[in-house]
Amino acid sequence: MYSRSLRAVVVSGLTLASAVATMVAPNRAAASPKDRIGEIIENVTLRDLDGNEVKLLDYHTGSALVIAYTGLGCPISGRYAPRLEALSKKLSRKGVKFVGINANPHDSADKIAAEVKELGITFPVLRDVDQSLTKQLDAKTTTVAFLVAKNGTIKYRGMIDDQYTIGAQRDKPRNRYLERAIREVLGGKDPFTYRTVAPGCLITRIESGGKGSAVTYSSDIARIVQENCQKCHRPQQIAPFPLTSYASVRGWSAMIHSVLTDGRMPPWNAHSDFDGQFINERKIPDKDKKMLLAWIENGMPRGNPDEEPAKKSWPGLWRIGKPDKVFTMKKAFKCPSEGIVQYQYFSIPTNFKKDMWIQAMELRPGAADVVHHILVFTVDKDGKSDVSRLGLEDGIFAANVPGDLPSVFPEGRGKRIKAGSTIVLQVHYTTNGKSRKDKSKLGLIFADKPVTEEVRSRGIYNLTFKIPAGDPDYEVRADHTFTEDTLLLSFYPHMHFRGKDWRFVAHFPDGTKQTLLFVPNYDYNWQESYVLKDPMLVPKGTKIECIAHYDNSADNFLNPDPTIDVGFGEQSWDEMMFGYMDYIVPTQ
């Protein structure tokens, strides 16, 4: 049997400094109440989904007990649900019992029950209403799992496996920590890896306080959330959970505090040097950020509900208004409950008899919770829809990417679809634990007045690069030179899992140069257009250069395989180097 000092502690998603600190294995004799490894679990009172009081250890009737935390609205929890269910069935014959725990104060029993049914979970899911179990175990996230041996000793705490983390996922897990720990305990051994850091949404602790604060949800915080969060955090939008009431904001307050402090929300990946230059910039004012953080730290007082601002009015189904024409996928795509789904392509003929000018366009996912992004390309009547060549010189016609806006052009500007063209939708699906059927659609509004300035897209790309195995900072460049004066409208960098950072640089005919956009931390899971507040006129002969760096090392969580050289390819385990731009040329 291994000594405690030699067993492994694994961390995931942490900074190097905190990872090193956490790698120090705790001594069993001096186990901290916040660790609990090697201690006997205490019995607590919980509630089942019918509201009945139950005792935790009434479910510990076999050879081992797995306590798996979960929570509504957390995408990682949903993705792990089928895996937990499969493990439960697989190990039941060995006497291993599973119980799910929901400790979120804002998750109601009926909504939990509906989620359990949809996810196909058959093991019991209980509510930790007063968070007595959560405080005892110091459970922090909605995916942390605990393994309790037959004698009641806590043997493991942490992640189920290492496939998913916040904002990222691998094609398959490399380490199945929970299953391995179970098998080792059933074999009479202590787990070699006994503690890992479980990714997931933070569990808000129930605290009292804040009664004397002048800052309340009603007087200040509701307005801040409306202005900075609800664009995405409302029903049927890209965010995984809504923030449209005091209960929901209070319930997610731990997660809100974390992502605000870390700068992960609101999501905006452009460097701060470019603040104020893009119309779709998402940044919360410092004053509002400090107020929101202080309110959470002070116990989240409600205030007088009568003083809350009126609910914000949001656009209906189509933010651009009723489309003149809607193109819908002919057949629904069945997205599985888990795993990696490669990009899917759907062709839709337009049957346009003449060229059509588009004033506004918007994409609507049929199953928004599993559609990560949609790119639209057009193929001319006589063109070939080779997916590996889509979006090269002619760029992207339309896009639906996380947090982005529909394309709406001012009078006199528009995009053109040539007569007889075919629309091709490239859809990226991300599984969330639930089987879904998607029929995404594209809505178009035609220009009702003559278009004098054509909006075009251009892809700046490199197809010949080869990123060496293990290289943490490999550089790839590509460029395009405009042969006429051009008005630049927007930029959109695109890479795959190994993408690290990106620059658009303009080299002017007079020998000067200017960085137009720098994305220091490229996020494959949050791809967006950067739309200039003031379109930029560049003279004939201007070269636009794209400079990208890639991390093909083992330190990159998303890297499918750091042991191989990687070149251009359509699949996500390959790489791409595309710098898309929207720009204007005169039509007359």
C-alpha positions in Angstrom: 0.0 0.0 0.0 1.3 3.5 -0.9 2.3 5.9 1.9 0.2 9.1 1.9 3.3 11.2 1.0 3.7 9.3 -2.3 0.1 9.4 -3.4 -0.8 11.9 -6.1 -2.8 15.0 -5.8 -3.9 16.4 -9.2 -5.0 19.9 -10.1 -6.7 21.2 -13.2 -7.3 24.7 -14.6 -5.2 26.5 -12.0 -2.2 28.9 -12.3 1.2 27.4 -11.9 1.8 28.9 -8.5 -1.5 27.6 -7.0 -1.0 24.3 -8.7 2.4 23.8 -7.0 0.9 24.8 -3.7 -2.0 22.3 -4.1 0.4 19.5 -5.1 1.7 19.3 -1.5 -0.1 16.1 -0.2 -1.9 16.6 3.1 -0.9 14.4 6.0 -3.6 12.0 7.0 -3.0 12.5 10.7 -3.4 16.2 10.3 -6.3 16.2 7.8 -7.9 19.6 7.5 -11.7 19.9 7.9 -11.5 21.4 4.4 -9.9 18.2 3.1 -11.6 15.4 5.0 -9.6 12.7 3.2 -9.2 9.8 5.7 -11.9 11.1 8.0 -15.3 9.5 8.7 -18.2 11.2 7.0 -20.9 12.6 9.3 -24.5 11.8 8.8 -26.7 14.8 7.8 -30.3 15.4 7.0 -31.2 16.1 3.3 -34.4 16.3 1.3 -35.5 14.1 -1.6 -37.2 15.7 -4.5 -40.6 15.1 -2.9 -39.6 17.2 0.0 -39.2 14.4 2.5 -36.4 14.5 5.0 -33.8 11.7 4.5 -30.5 10.7 6.1 -27.4 10.6 3.9 -26.1 7.3 5.3 -29.3 5.6 4.6 -28.0 5.5 1.1 -24.7 4.0 2.1 -25.8 0.4 2.0 -23.1 -1.2 -0.2 -19.4 -1.5 -0.6 -18.9 2.2 -1.4 -20.8 5.4 -1.8 -20.2 8.1 -4.4 -21.5 11.5 -3.6 -21.7 13.5 -6.8 -22.6 17.2 -6.8 -24.6 18.7 -9.6 -26.5 21.9 -10.4 -29.0 23.3 -12.9 -27.6 25.6 -15.6 -24.0 24.4 -15.2 -22.9 23.0 -18.6 -20.2 20.8 -17.1 -22.7 19.2 -14.7 -25.0 18.3 -17.6 -22.1 16.8 -19.6 -21.1 14.6 -16.7 -24.6 13.3 -15.9 -24.6 10.5 -18.6 -21.1 9.5 -17.4 -22.2 9.3 -13.8 -25.3 7.3 -14.8 -23.2 4.9 -16.8 -20.7 4.4 -13.9 -23.6 3.9 -11.5 -25.0 1.1 -13.7 -21.6 -0.4 -14.4 -20.6 -0.6 -10.7 -23.9 -1.4 -9.1 -23.1 -5.1 -9.3 -20.1 -4.5 -7.2 -22.3 -2.8 -4.5 -21.3 0.8 -5.3 -24.1 3.3 -4.6 -24.4 6.7 -6.2 -26.3 9.7 -4.8 -26.5 13.2 -6.5 -26.5 16.3 -4.4 -27.9 19.7 -5.4 -26.9 22.5 -2.9 -27.8 25.5 -5.0 -30.2 27.7 -3.1 -32.0 28.8 -6.2 -32.7 25.4 -7.7 -36.2 24.2 -6.9 -37.2 20.6 -6.4 -39.5 20.5 -9.4 -36.9 21.9 -11.8 -34.3 19.5 -10.4 -36.7 16.6 -11.0 -37.4 17.7 -14.6 -33.6 17.9 -15.2 -33.0 14.5 -13.7 -35.7 13.0 -15.9 -34.3 14.7 -19.1 -30.8 13.6 -18.3 -31.9 10.0 -17.7 -30.5 9.8 -14.2 -31.8 6.9 -12.2 -29.8 7.1 -9.0 -31.3 9.3 -6.2 -30.7 13.1 -6.3 -31.1 14.9 -3.0 -31.2 18.6 -2.0 -28.8 19.9 0.6 -31.2 22.7 1.6 -29.3 24.1 4.6 -26.0 23.1 3.0 -24.9 21.1 6.1 -23.3 18.4 3.9 -21.7 21.0 1.6 -20.1 22.8 4.6 -19.0 19.6 6.2 -17.2 18.5 3.0 -16.3 22.0 1.9 -17.7 21.2 -1.5 -17.1 24.1 -3.9 -18.3 23.2 -7.4 -21.3 21.5 -9.0 -19.2 18.6 -10.4 -17.1 17.6 -7.3 -17.4 14.0 -6.4 -16.6 12.2 -3.1 -15.9 8.5 -2.6 -16.8 7.0 0.8 -15.5 3.6 1.7 -17.7 0.9 3.3 -16.5 2.0 6.8 -17.5 5.6 6.2 -14.0 6.9 5.4 -13.7 9.6 2.7 -11.1 8.2 0.3 -11.4 10.6 -2.7 -12.6 14.0 -3.6 -12.4 15.9 -6.9 -13.2 15.6 -10.6 -14.9 12.7 -12.3 -12.4 12.7 -15.1 -10.4 15.3 -17.0 -12.4 15.7 -20.2 -14.2 18.9 -19.3 -13.4 22.2 -17.7 -14.9 25.7 -17.8 -15.0 26.8 -21.4 -13.1 23.8 -22.8 -13.3 20.1 -23.5 -11.2 17.3 -24.8 -12.3 14.7 -27.3 -12.0 12.1 -24.5 -10.7 11.9 -21.0 -7.1 11.1 -20.4 -7.6 10.2 -16.7 -10.7 8.6 -15.2 -9.9 9.6 -11.6 -13.2 8.7 -9.9 -13.6 5.2 -11.6 -9.9 4.4 -10.8 -10.3 5.5 -7.2 -13.4 3.3 -6.8 -11.7 0.2 -8.2 -8.7 0.8 -5.9 -10.9 1.1 -2.8 -12.8 -2.0 -3.8 -9.5 -3.8 -4.1 -8.5 -2.8 -0.5 -6.2 0.0 -1.5 -6.2 3.8 -0.9 -6.5 5.6 -4.2 -3.1 6.6 -5.8 -4.7 9.9 -6.8 -6.9 10.9 -3.9 -7.6 14.6 -4.5 -8.1 16.6 -7.7 -9.7 20.0 -8.3 -13.1 19.6 -9.8 -14.0 22.2 -12.5 -17.6 23.5 -12.6 -19.8 26.3 -11.4 -19.2 27.5 -7.9 -21.8 26.7 -5.3 -23.1 29.8 -3.6 -23.0 29.5 0.2 -26.0 30.5 2.2 -25.0 33.5 4.3 -26.8 36.1 6.2 -25.9 39.8 6.5 -26.0 43.0 4.5 -29.0 44.5 6.3 -27.2 47.7 7.0 -25.9 48.3 3.5 -27.2 51.1 1.3 -26.4 49.1 -1.8 -29.2 46.6 -2.5 -30.4 44.5 -5.4 -33.4 46.7 -5.8 -31.6 50.1 -5.6 -28.5 49.3 -7.6 -27.7 45.7 -8.6 -30.7 45.0 -10.7 -29.8 47.8 -13.1 -26.2 46.7 -13.3 -27.2 43.1 -14.2 -29.7 44.3 -16.8 -27.2 46.5 -18.5 -24.2 44.1 -18.4 -25.4 40.6 -18.1 -28.9 40.0 -19.5 -28.0 40.4 -23.1 -26.7 36.8 -22.9 -28.0 35.7 -19.5 -31.7 35.4 -20.3 -33.9 32.6 -21.6 -33.1 31.2 -25.1 -29.8 33.0 -25.4 -26.2 31.8 -25.4 -25.5 31.9 -21.7 -26.2 28.6 -19.8 -28.4 30.2 -17.1 -30.6 33.3 -16.8 -29.9 36.3 -14.5 -33.3 37.9 -14.6 -34.4 37.9 -10.9 -33.1 38.5 -7.5 -33.2 34.7 -6.7 -31.2 33.8 -9.8 -28.6 36.5 -9.3 -28.2 35.6 -5.6 -28.1 31.9 -6.4 -25.3 32.4 -8.9 -23.4 35.0 -6.8 -20.4 32.8 -6.1 -19.9 32.2 -9.8 -20.5 35.9 -10.6 -17.9 37.0 -8.0 -15.4 34.5 -9.4 -15.7 35.4 -13.1 -15.8 39.2 -12.4 -12.7 38.9 -10.2 -10.8 36.8 -12.8 -11.9 39.0 -15.7 -13.7 36.1 -17.5 -17.0 38.0 -17.6 -18.2 39.9 -19.4 -16.4 38.0 -22.1 -14.2 40.2 -24.2 -10.8 39.0 -25.6 -9.4 42.1 -27.2 -6.5 43.7 -25.4 -7.3 46.7 -23.3 -5.3 48.9 -25.6 -8.3 48.7 -28.0 -10.9 49.7 -25.4 -13.6 51.9 -27.0 -12.8 51.0 -30.6 -15.4 48.3 -31.2 -19.2 48.7 -31.1 -19.7 45.2 -29.6 -17.3 45.6 -26.8 -18.5 44.0 -23.5 -16.9 45.6 -20.4 -18.6 46.4 -17.2 -17.7 49.9 -15.8 -15.3 49.7 -12.9 -17.7 51.5 -10.6 -20.5 49.0 -11.3 -18.0 46.1 -11.0 -16.8 47.2 -7.6 -20.4 47.8 -6.4 -21.5 44.3 -7.6 -18.6 42.6 -5.9 -19.1 44.5 -2.7 -22.8 43.7 -2.7 -22.0 39.9 -3.0 -19.4 40.2 -0.2 -21.9 42.0 2.0 -24.5 39.2 1.9 -26.6 40.3 -1.1 -29.3 42.3 0.5 -32.6 42.4 -1.5 -33.9 45.9 -0.5 -37.4 47.0 -1.4 -38.7 45.0 -4.4 -41.0 48.0 -5.3 -37.8 50.0 -6.0 -36.5 47.6 -8.7 -36.4 48.9 -12.2 -38.9 47.7 -14.7 -37.9 44.5 -16.5 -35.9 45.2 -19.5 -37.6 44.8 -22.9 -35.7 42.5 -25.2 -36.2 41.8 -28.9 -38.4 38.8 -29.8 -37.4 35.8 -31.8 -35.8 37.8 -34.6 -33.7 40.7 -33.3 -33.6 42.2 -36.9 -37.4 42.2 -37.1 -39.5 39.9 -39.3 -37.3 38.5 -42.1 -38.4 38.7 -45.7 -37.0 35.2 -46.3 -36.1 32.4 -43.9 -33.9 29.4 -44.9 -34.1 26.4 -42.6 -32.1 23.2 -42.5 -34.0 20.6 -44.5 -33.5 17.9 -41.9 -33.0 18.1 -38.2 -29.6 17.1 -36.9 -29.5 14.8 -33.9 -26.9 16.0 -31.4 -25.9 13.3 -29.0 -25.9 13.8 -25.2 -22.1 13.6 -24.9 -18.9 13.4 -26.8 -17.3 15.6 -29.4 -19.3 16.3 -32.6 -17.3 17.3 -35.6 -18.4 20.3 -37.7 -21.6 19.6 -39.6 -22.4 21.1 -43.1 -25.9 21.7 -44.4 -26.6 23.0 -47.9 -29.7 25.0 -48.7 -30.5 26.2 -52.3 -31.7 29.8 -52.5 -33.4 29.4 -55.9 -33.0 33.2 -56.4 -33.6 34.2 -60.0 -31.6 37.3 -59.7 -28.9 38.8 -57.5 -30.3 39.8 -54.1 -29.0 42.6 -51.8 -29.2 41.9 -48.1 -29.8 44.7 -45.6 -29.9 42.6 -42.4 -29.4 38.9 -41.5 -29.6 36.8 -38.4 -29.0 33.1 -37.6 -31.3 31.4 -35.1 -30.2 28.0 -33.7 -32.9 25.4 -33.4 -31.3 24.0 -30.2 -29.4 27.0 -28.7 -28.1 25.1 -25.8 -26.0 22.8 -28.0 -25.2 25.1 -31.0 -21.9 26.8 -30.2 -21.6 28.7 -33.5 -22.8 28.8 -37.1 -20.9 30.1 -40.0 -22.7 30.7 -43.3 -21.0 30.5 -46.7 -22.5 31.1 -50.2 -21.6 28.9 -53.2 -22.2 30.3 -56.7 -24.5 28.5 -59.1 -21.5 27.0 -60.9 -19.3 26.6 -57.8 -18.4 23.5 -55.9 -19.2 23.2 -52.2 -15.9 21.6 -51.1 -16.0 22.3 -47.4 -12.2 22.4 -47.2 -12.2 25.5 -49.5 -15.1 27.4 -48.0 -14.3 30.8 -46.6 -11.0 31.3 -48.3 -10.9 34.4 -50.5 -14.6 35.2 -50.2 -14.7 34.9 -46.4 -17.9 34.4 -44.3 -21.3 35.5 -45.4 -22.9 35.5 -42.0 -22.1 34.1 -38.5 -23.7 33.3 -35.2 -21.0 33.2 -32.6 -21.2 33.5 -28.8 -22.2 37.0 -27.8 -22.1 38.4 -31.3 -24.7 40.7 -32.9 -26.8 40.2 -36.0 -25.6 41.9 -39.2 -27.5 45.0 -39.9 -26.2 47.4 -42.5 -27.1 51.1 -42.9 -29.1 52.3 -45.9 -27.0 52.1 -49.0 -24.9 49.2 -47.8 -25.5 45.5 -48.1 -24.2 42.0 -48.9 -25.0 40.3 -52.2 -26.2 36.8 -52.9 -25.8 35.9 -56.5 -28.7 34.3 -58.5 -28.8 30.5 -58.1 -26.4 30.4 -55.2 -26.5 27.8 -52.5 -26.2 28.6 -48.8 -24.0 26.3 -46.7 -24.3 26.3 -42.9 -21.3 25.1 -40.9 -22.6 24.2 -37.5 -20.4 23.5 -34.4 -22.3 21.5 -31.8 -21.2 21.1 -28.2 -22.9 18.4 -26.1 -24.4 19.1 -22.7 -25.7 15.8 -21.4 -29.0 16.0 -23.2 -29.9 14.7 -26.6 -31.1 17.4 -28.9 -32.6 17.9 -32.4 -31.5 21.1 -34.2 -32.9 22.8 -37.2 -31.1 26.1 -37.4 -32.3 28.9 -39.7 -31.1 32.0 -41.5 -33.3 35.0 -41.7 -32.7 37.7 -44.4 -34.1 41.2 -44.9 -33.7 42.5 -48.4 -32.6 46.1 -49.2 -35.6 48.1 -50.3 -33.4 50.9 -51.7 -30.4 50.8 -54.1 -27.2 49.6 -52.6 -24.2 51.8 -53.5 -21.6 50.2 -51.2 -21.2 46.4 -51.2 -20.1 44.8 -48.0 -17.7 41.9 -48.7 -15.8 39.5 -46.6 -12.2 38.4 -47.1 -10.2 35.5 -45.6 -6.5 36.0 -45.0 -5.1 32.5 -44.6 -2.2 30.2 -44.5 -2.6 26.5 -45.6 1.0 25.4 -45.6 2.1 25.7 -42.0 3.3 22.8 -39.8 3.3 23.3 -36.0 6.0 21.1 -34.4 5.0 18.6 -31.8 5.4 20.1 -28.3 6.0 23.7 -29.5 4.3 26.1 -27.0 4.6 29.3 -29.1 4.7 28.6 -32.8 4.2 31.5 -35.1 2.2 31.5 -38.4 1.7 34.5 -40.7 -0.4 35.4 -43.7 -1.3 38.7 -45.5 -3.4 40.3 -48.2 -2.7 43.6 -50.0 -5.7 45.7 -51.1 -5.5 47.0 -54.7 -7.8 49.9 -54.1 -8.8 52.2 -51.3 -10.9 50.1 -48.9 -13.1 50.8 -45.9 -12.5 48.2 -43.1 -15.6 47.3 -41.0 -14.7 44.3 -38.8 -12.2 41.6 -37.9 -12.7 37.9 -37.0 -9.7 35.6 -36.1 -10.2 31.9 -36.4 -8.1 29.0 -35.1 -8.7 25.7 -33.5 -7.7 24.1 -30.1 -4.1 25.1 -30.2 -4.8 28.8 -31.0 -3.0 31.1 -28.5 -3.0 34.7 -29.7 -3.7 36.8 -32.8 -2.8 40.2 -34.3 -4.2 42.1 -37.3 -1.5 44.6 -38.5 -1.8 47.1 -41.3 1.3 48.0 -43.3 0.7 51.2 -45.1 2.2 52.3 -48.4 4.3 55.0 -46.7 6.2 52.4 -44.6 4.3 52.9 -41.4 2.3 50.2 -39.6 -0.5 49.9 -37.1 -1.9 47.1 -35.0 -5.6 47.0 -35.7 -6.5 44.2 -33.2 -4.6 42.1 -30.7 -6.3 39.1 -29.0 -3.8 38.0 -26.3 -5.8 35.0 -25.1 -7.6 33.4 -28.1 -10.6 31.4 -27.0 -11.8 28.6 -29.3 -15.0 28.4 -27.4 -15.8 32.1 -27.6 -15.2 33.2 -31.2 -16.5 36.6 -32.2 -16.3 39.4 -34.7 -14.7 42.7 -33.6 -16.8 45.4 -35.3 -15.2 48.8 -35.6 -17.1 51.7 -34.1 -15.5 54.0 -36.7 -14.8 52.1 -40.0 -11.2 52.6 -41.1 -10.2 53.8 -44.6 -7.0 52.2 -45.8 -5.3 53.4 -49.0 -4.5 51.3 -52.1 -1.5 49.2 -51.5 -2.1 48.6 -47.8 -1.1 45.1 -46.6 -3.1 43.5 -43.8 -1.0 41.0 -42.0 -2.3 38.3 -39.6 0.1 37.0 -37.0 -1.0 33.9 -35.0 0.7 31.9 -32.3 -0.1 28.3 -31.4 0.4 26.2 -28.3 1.1 22.6 -29.3 2.5 21.6 -25.9 1.1 19.2 -23.3 0.4 22.3 -21.1 -2.5 23.2 -23.4 -5.6 21.6 -21.9 -7.4 21.6 -25.3 -4.5 20.0 -27.2 -5.8 16.7 -28.7 -2.3 15.3 -29.1 0.9 17.3 -28.3 3.1 14.5 -29.7 2.4 15.1 -33.3 3.1 17.9 -35.9 -0.1 19.7 -36.9 -1.0 21.3 -40.2 -4.0 22.8 -41.8 -7.2 20.7 -41.8 -10.9 21.0 -41.5 -11.4 18.9 -38.4 -11.0 20.4 -35.0 -8.0 18.2 -34.1 -6.2 19.8 -37.1 -5.5 23.6 -37.2 -6.7 26.6 -39.2 -5.3 30.1 -39.7 -8.0 32.4 -41.0 -8.2 36.2 -40.5 -11.6 37.3 -41.8 -12.5 40.9 -42.5 -15.6 42.7 -43.6 -15.0 45.7 -45.8 -16.7 48.0 -48.4 -16.2 48.5 -52.1 -18.3 50.9 -54.2 -20.9 49.2 -56.5 -21.1 52.1 -58.8 
